[in-house]
Amino acid sequence: MLNLKLSRSLYHLVAIKKAIKAYSHLADISLIKLKKHYLIKFKSVNNQFKLSLKDEFCNYVLALGKSQQ
């Protein structure tokens, strides 16, 4: 399992939810809302993408967030 912690002040919830949908074919992804962060959990990750999944997911969320502004 991979975990990713995203700051609520930098990442938009709507963008995170869209990214989870877009990346759902690569892993089982869940979202937990914490006080200052969002915790993203990746389970059953496709082995081909284990090394780059978190970085690519973050980039995608940032791009989605920027397009929503």
N, C-alpha and C positions, 0 to 999 in steps of 0.2 A: 504494500500500500504506500502511496505517495501522499504527502500532505503539503498544502500550500496556504500560507497566511497572507491575506491581502488587506491593506489598510482601508478602512471605510472612508478616509478623507481623500484617497487617491482613486479608488475604484468604484464605479457606479453599479448598484445592484442589478439594474435592468441589463447592463452589458454583461455582467457575470452570468446571469440566467440565460442570455442568448448564447454565450460561449459554451456553457454547459450543454445546451441543446446541440450545438454545432460539433462538439467534441465527444458526444455520447457514443459514437461508434468506435472510439478508441479505448474507452474505459467506462466503468460505472462511476459516476461522479455525483457526490453529494455536497450540499452547502449547509454550513452551520454559521449562524449569525452570533458573533461575540460582541462584547461591548465596543471595542475599538477596531475590530478586524472581522473579516469574513474568513472562515476556515473552509478550504476546499479539500475534499478527500477523493483521491483517485484509487479505485479498487479494480482488480482484474484488468490491469493495464496491458495493452497489446505490447509484447516484447520489443517489437520493432521501434516503438516510440518512447520507451521508458526513460532514456537519457534526455530527450528534448521536450517531452510533453509539458512540463511545468513552465518552461521558458516560452514556448510557443503559445500556450494558453494565456499567459500574462500579456504577451504582445497583442494577442487577439482581443482581449478584454480592453486594453488601453486604446486600441484602434476603434473599437466599437464605442467606447466612452467618448472619445474625441468627436466622432461623427454625430453624436447625440447632442453636442453642445450647440 
